[in-house]
Amino acid sequence: MGALPARITGTDQLARVQGMRGLAIRCAGVVGAPLGGLGVALGGAPAAFALAGALIAVSLPLLVSVRVRDLPRDGTPRAARSALSDLRAGLRYVRRHKVLGPLMVTIALGDLGFVGPLNVGLTLLADRRGWGASGMGWVLAGFGAGAGAASLLLAVRGRLPRAGLVMGCAIITGSLAIGTLAHLPALPAAVGTAVLVGLLTGLSGAMCGALLQTRADPAYLGRVTSVSSLVSLGLTPLSMPLAAAAAGAWGTGPVYIVSAAVCGLGGVVALAVPGLRRAELPG
């Protein structure tokens, strides 16, 4: 899925596609939960799972109908390639690239600093503040609304100038908002801060995805997005048990501060590397 946008549209539309993808994810999150609840209410868990299966089944003919164009090959014979060799080639390509290398570090630091507070930390924070499940739901809704607004902005505009600079500034500002979230006792203030976190992280995330796809050579795009997925989906979740253990030992406040510092470090990398800071999206 990460490599697909470049095969269905031009490079000047990739930021808009990232915005549309983010907007679809947020809308699905808002609509999916009530649909699941309705399925459980009408027919129990089997009906809810059947409804989910039906929706997934509908997506298959839609995916088959998508027309994609071929990407150029990198010159390596197919018989000489394997999954491991492809991964190594992707890692070498990313490491030597003046934009993709630091961009991958930025993505890794941003995800490591963000996943813990939003998943484990928010549950503990809502419990200790006495917000309950309803309050946690409002905070998550605020985050979703902010991220959806950022996605809508990109879907409408299609391109933001000085993408690398905007991305770095958004990450640093968003990290400050993450650190503030743990020190707000009032639920309305926490919800408002969550909206800001969602807006800034949604914007920076879309910029990261668009820059990754436009800066990668088409022949290496699949491998580059695989490396990014390995970092975001394979390594980052390991921070959740660490965040939970740290929160149990020292409280949520220090965990949020450290997480915000790690996330902000990703923004520092983006602003400190000239090639990434000056990176632009195709017009």
N, C-alpha and C positions, 0 to 999 in steps of 0.2 A: 504493500500500500504506500510505503514511503517513496518508492521509486516510480510509482504509476503516474503522478501528475505531469512529469516531464514528458511522458509518452502520449498524453492526450491534449496538451495545450502548448502554447508558445512560452518562452521564458519570461516575456513581459507580463504574463498573466498568472505566474506562479504564486505571487503574494496574494492575489485575489482568491486563488484556489485554496490557499492555506486558510484564509479568512472564512471561506464558505465551509471548509471542512470543520473548522473549530465551531462555527455556528451550528452546523448539523449535529455535532457531538453534544453541544449544550442543549439544543432543543430535544434531542433524544433522551438526555438525562432528565429533563423536565417532564416529558410526556411518558417516558417508559415506566417510571415509578407508579404513577396513578393507574396505568394500564395493568401492571403487575398486581397492584392491590385490588383492582376490579376483578381480575381473573381469580384471585384467591377468594374474594367474597362470593363470587358466583359458583365456582366449582372446586375450590380448594387448591392446594399446591399442584395437583396434576393438570388442572386447567391452566394455571399460570405458566407452567413449563410448556404445555402444548402451544399456548399463544406465542411464547418466545420462540419455539421451534418453527412455527408458521411464519413469523416475521423473518427469521433467518433464511427460511426456504424461499421467500419472496425475493430476497436480495440476490439469490444465485442467478436467475435469468437476467436481472438488471446488470449484474457484473459481466455476464457472458455477452450482453449486447453492446458493451463498451468497445469502441474501436480504438486500438492502440497501434502506434507505429513502431517499427523496429529501431533499436538503438545500435549505433556502430560498435563493432567488436574492438577489443584491445590488441588483436593480433595473436593472442595465445590460442593454439589449437584446442578445440573442445575436448579431445581425447586426453590431453595433457593436464586438464584442469580437474580439481576436486573442490569440495566444500572448504577443506582446510587451506588449500592453495589460494582459493578465492579470498578467504579471510585474510591471509597473510598479504596478498597483493593489495587488498583494501587498506590494511593498516599501514603498509609502506607508502601508499599513495597519500593517505591522510597525513602521515607524519612529515612528509616532504613538502606538503602544500602550505604556502604562506598564509592562507586564509582558513582552510579547512582544519588544519592542526589546532590552532588556538580556538577556533570555533567549537571543536569537539571538547576541548578542555572547559570552555565556557558552559556548554550544555551539561557536562558531567557535574561541575560544581553547582550549577543552578538547580539541577534535579536533586542532588544530594542534600542541599540545604532546604529544599522545598517539600520533599515527600514526607519526611518525618513529622514536621509541624502540622501539615494538613491532614494526615491520616491518623497517626497515633496521638500526636500532641493535642489535636483539637478535641478528641474524645476525653482525654484526661482534663483538659482545660475546662470543658463544659461541666464535667463532674465536680471539679473543685470550686468553680464559680457558682454552682447551683443553677445553671441554666437549664439542665435537663436535656432530654432528647429534642424537645421542641426548639430550645435555644440553639443547640448544635445545628439543627435543620435550618434555622434562619441564617446562621453564619455561613453554612455551605451554600444556601441560596444566594447570599450576597456575593460570595466568590463566583458562583456560576453566572450571576447577572453581569458582574464586571468583565469576566472572560468573554461572555457572549457579546458585550458591547465592543470589546476590542476586535473580535472576529468580524462583527458587522461593519466596523470602520474599515477594515482591510478589504472586505468583500465589496464594499461600495467604492472606495478610492482606488483599490488595485495596486497602489504603490505609495510608499512613504519615502521622501528624500532622505539621504544620509542614513541608510538603514543600519549600518554598523554602529554609528554614534547613538542613534535612537535606541538600539537594542541594549547597549552598555548602560546608558543612563536609566532605562526602564528597569533593568535588573537591579541596579544599585538602589534606586528609589523603592522598588518593590521589596527588597531585602530589609530596608528600614521599616516598612509597613509590617512585615512579618515579625520583626523583633518587637514592635509596639503592641501587637495583638495580644501577647501574653500578659500585658500589664494594664489592660483595660477591664475594670470590674463590671462596668455597665454593658448590658447586652446591645443596646442601640449603637453605642460607639464601636463595639466589636464588629457588628454587622457592617457599619460604614467602612471600617478599616478593611474588612474582608472584600468589599466591593473594589476598593483601591488595589488590594493585592491581586484580585482576579483581573482587573483591567491591565495592570502593568505586566504581570506574568503572562497573560494571554497575548499581549502585544509583543513581548520579547520572545515568547515561544514561537509565534508565527514568523517573526523576523529570522529566528534561527533556522526554522525549517525552509523558508524561502531562500536564504543565503546558501544553505547546504545544497539545495537542488540546482541553483543557478550557477554556483561556483564549481561544482563537481563536473569533471569530464563525463559526457553521456555514457561512455563505455564503462565507467567505474561507478555510475550512480547507484546501482543496486548494492554493490559492496559497501559504498560509503554510508548509505542509509542503514545497512545491516550493522555496521559498526556503531552508528548512533543508537540504533535500537538495542544493541547489546549493552550499551552504557545505561540507557534510560530504563529499560525493562528488565535487564538481567542483573546489573550491579547495584543500581540505585535502591531497589526494595530491600537490600541487605541493611540499609540504614534504619529501617523501621524498628527491628528488635533492639538496636543500639539506642535509638531515641527513647524507646519505652523503658529500657533499663536505666538510662541516665535520668529520665524524669522521675522514676521511682526513687532514685538515690539523692538527687539534688533539687527536684521540683521542675515544673514546666518553664519557669522564667529563664533559668540558665540555658535550658535546652533550646528555647526559642532564640536566645541571644546568639548562641554558638551557631545554630542553623542559619540565622540571618547573616552572620559573618561569612560562613562558607558560601552562601548564595551570592552575597555581595562581592566576594572574591572573584566569582565568575564575571561579574560586570567590570571589575578592575582589569582582568585579563583582556576583555573585549576592548577597553579603552586604551590599554597600554600597548597593544600590538598595532603598529600603524596600518598594516595591511587589512586587518579586521575592522579597525575603527573607521577607515576611509571606504570600506566596502559599500557599494551601491547595488541596488536591484535594477535590472534592465528596465528602461523606460518604454 
